[in-house]
Amino acid sequence: MSRELRLIARVLAHDDHEAFAALVRLHQSAVRRFLRRLTAPDWSRADDLAQETFWKAYRHLASFQGRGRFSSWLFGIAYQVFITQQRRASNIAHLPLPDDLPHLEDAALHATQQHTFDQLLDALRPEERTAIVLHYQHELTHPEIAAALQAPLGTIKTLLRRARLKLQQLYGDRR
């Protein structure tokens, strides 16, 4: 039995908060990175969504069946939290922020290639961006992405293919 499964068993059997805190520590960086890709450049929003993701994971931990990776299950929750928040936000008028608004954490992203890649990702539809980030950054397989996003495997393959083609075209247009 893996360490994750032992921690999950402790949480479910004894409501062990320390065990859940250990699960959070194991996965918080990956979940936050994933959500930051989806919400760029609003990193504080990503952090709020990550907190909500772990809250929902705690409340629904019994629904994790252990058939796939725990991280895939978490990414699925994170994506659903993101989509729900997007739908709520679309009903609220936002004031546009200047593109050059300084962010404290932007210092870590000064590399030109990273900036270009982020801009290219922003040009993708949210579901395409999500599939690309889960596959290439978090190294999830196609079936794991399908499980996380609750979508058919064929849809995931199509999303990834279309997203790669768009990225190639957009990158070519920039040169």
C-alpha positions as CSV (number, residue, x, y, z in Angstrom):
1,M,0.0,0.0,0.0
2,S,1.4,3.4,-1.0
3,R,2.1,6.2,1.5
4,E,-0.8,8.2,-0.1
5,L,-3.3,5.3,0.4
6,R,-2.2,4.8,4.0
7,L,-2.7,8.5,4.7
8,I,-6.1,8.4,3.0
9,A,-7.1,5.4,5.1
10,R,-6.1,7.2,8.3
11,V,-8.2,10.2,7.3
12,L,-11.2,8.1,6.5
13,A,-10.9,5.8,9.5
14,H,-9.9,8.2,12.2
15,D,-10.6,11.7,10.8
16,D,-6.8,12.2,11.1
17,H,-6.1,15.9,10.3
18,E,-2.4,15.3,10.4
19,A,-2.7,12.7,7.7
20,F,-4.7,15.0,5.5
21,A,-2.2,17.8,6.1
22,A,0.5,15.4,4.9
23,L,-1.5,14.8,1.7
24,V,-1.9,18.5,1.2
25,R,1.9,19.0,1.6
26,L,2.5,16.3,-0.9
27,H,0.3,17.8,-3.6
28,Q,-0.2,21.5,-2.9
29,S,2.6,22.7,-5.1
30,A,1.4,20.7,-8.1
31,V,-2.3,21.8,-7.6
32,R,-1.3,25.5,-7.2
33,R,0.9,25.3,-10.3
34,F,-1.9,23.8,-12.3
35,L,-4.4,26.4,-11.1
36,R,-1.9,29.2,-11.7
37,R,-1.6,28.1,-15.3
38,L,-5.4,28.4,-15.6
39,T,-5.8,31.7,-13.8
40,A,-2.6,33.5,-15.0
41,P,-1.7,36.2,-14.1
42,D,-4.1,36.2,-11.1
43,W,-2.0,34.0,-8.7
44,S,-4.0,35.0,-5.6
45,R,-7.1,33.6,-7.3
46,A,-5.2,30.4,-8.0
47,D,-4.2,30.1,-4.3
48,D,-7.9,30.6,-3.3
49,L,-9.0,28.0,-5.7
50,A,-6.3,25.6,-4.4
51,Q,-7.6,26.1,-0.9
52,E,-11.1,25.3,-2.0
53,T,-9.8,22.3,-3.9
54,F,-8.3,20.8,-0.8
55,W,-11.4,21.6,1.2
56,K,-13.6,19.7,-1.3
57,A,-11.1,16.9,-1.4
58,Y,-11.3,16.6,2.4
59,R,-15.1,16.6,2.4
60,H,-15.3,14.0,-0.5
61,L,-12.3,11.9,0.2
62,A,-14.4,8.8,0.6
63,S,-15.3,9.1,-3.1
64,F,-11.7,8.5,-4.1
65,Q,-11.7,4.9,-5.3
66,G,-8.0,4.4,-5.6
67,R,-8.2,3.2,-9.3
68,G,-6.1,6.0,-10.6
69,R,-3.5,8.3,-9.1
70,F,-4.6,10.5,-6.2
71,S,-3.1,13.5,-8.0
72,S,-5.4,12.9,-11.0
73,W,-8.4,12.9,-8.7
74,L,-7.2,16.2,-7.1
75,F,-6.6,17.8,-10.5
76,G,-10.2,16.8,-11.4
77,I,-11.5,18.6,-8.3
78,A,-9.3,21.6,-9.0
79,Y,-10.6,21.8,-12.6
80,Q,-14.2,21.6,-11.4
81,V,-13.6,24.3,-8.8
82,F,-12.0,26.5,-11.5
83,I,-14.9,26.0,-13.9
84,T,-17.5,26.7,-11.2
85,Q,-15.7,29.9,-10.3
86,Q,-15.4,30.9,-14.0
87,R,-19.1,30.6,-14.4
88,R,-19.8,32.6,-11.3
89,A,-17.3,35.3,-12.4
90,S,-18.8,35.6,-15.8
91,N,-21.9,37.0,-14.2
92,I,-19.9,39.8,-12.5
93,A,-18.5,42.8,-14.3
94,H,-14.7,43.1,-13.8
95,L,-12.6,46.2,-14.3
96,P,-9.8,45.5,-16.8
97,L,-6.4,45.5,-15.2
98,P,-3.4,46.8,-17.1
99,D,-1.2,44.0,-18.5
100,D,1.8,45.3,-16.8
101,L,0.4,45.2,-13.3
102,P,3.3,44.1,-11.2
103,H,3.0,40.9,-9.3
104,L,5.3,39.9,-6.5
105,E,5.9,36.5,-7.8
106,D,6.5,37.6,-11.4
107,A,10.2,37.8,-10.6
108,A,10.4,34.0,-11.0
109,L,9.0,34.2,-14.5
110,H,11.4,36.6,-16.2
111,A,12.6,34.1,-18.7
112,T,11.5,35.1,-22.2
113,Q,10.6,31.5,-23.2
114,Q,8.4,31.1,-20.1
115,H,6.6,34.4,-20.9
116,T,6.1,33.4,-24.5
117,F,4.8,30.0,-23.5
118,D,2.4,31.5,-21.0
119,Q,1.1,33.9,-23.7
120,L,0.6,31.0,-26.1
121,L,-1.3,29.0,-23.4
122,D,-3.5,32.0,-22.7
123,A,-4.6,31.9,-26.4
124,L,-6.0,28.4,-25.9
125,R,-9.5,27.6,-24.8
126,P,-9.6,26.7,-21.1
127,E,-10.2,23.0,-21.7
128,E,-7.4,22.8,-24.2
129,R,-5.0,24.7,-21.8
130,T,-6.1,22.3,-19.0
131,A,-5.3,19.2,-21.1
132,I,-1.9,20.6,-22.2
133,V,-0.9,21.5,-18.6
134,L,-2.0,18.2,-17.2
135,H,-0.3,16.2,-19.9
136,Y,3.0,18.1,-20.3
137,Q,3.6,19.8,-16.9
138,H,2.0,17.2,-14.6
139,E,2.8,14.2,-16.8
140,L,-0.7,12.7,-16.6
141,T,-1.6,10.0,-19.2
142,H,-4.5,10.4,-21.5
143,P,-6.7,8.1,-19.5
144,E,-5.8,10.0,-16.3
145,I,-6.7,13.3,-17.9
146,A,-10.0,11.8,-19.0
147,A,-10.7,10.7,-15.5
148,A,-9.7,14.1,-14.0
149,L,-11.8,16.1,-16.4
150,Q,-14.6,13.5,-16.5
151,A,-14.5,13.4,-20.3
152,P,-14.2,10.6,-22.8
153,L,-10.7,9.5,-23.8
154,G,-11.3,10.4,-27.4
155,T,-12.3,13.9,-26.4
156,I,-9.0,14.3,-24.5
157,K,-7.0,13.1,-27.4
158,T,-8.8,15.5,-29.7
159,L,-8.3,18.4,-27.3
160,L,-4.5,17.7,-27.0
161,R,-4.1,17.3,-30.8
162,R,-6.0,20.6,-31.5
163,A,-4.1,22.4,-28.7
164,R,-0.8,21.3,-30.1
165,L,-1.7,22.4,-33.6
166,K,-2.9,25.8,-32.3
167,L,0.3,26.2,-30.3
168,Q,2.5,25.3,-33.3
169,Q,0.5,27.8,-35.4
170,L,0.6,30.6,-32.8
171,Y,4.3,30.0,-32.2
172,G,5.0,30.1,-36.0
173,D,3.1,33.4,-36.3
174,R,5.3,34.9,-33.6
175,R,8.5,34.2,-35.5
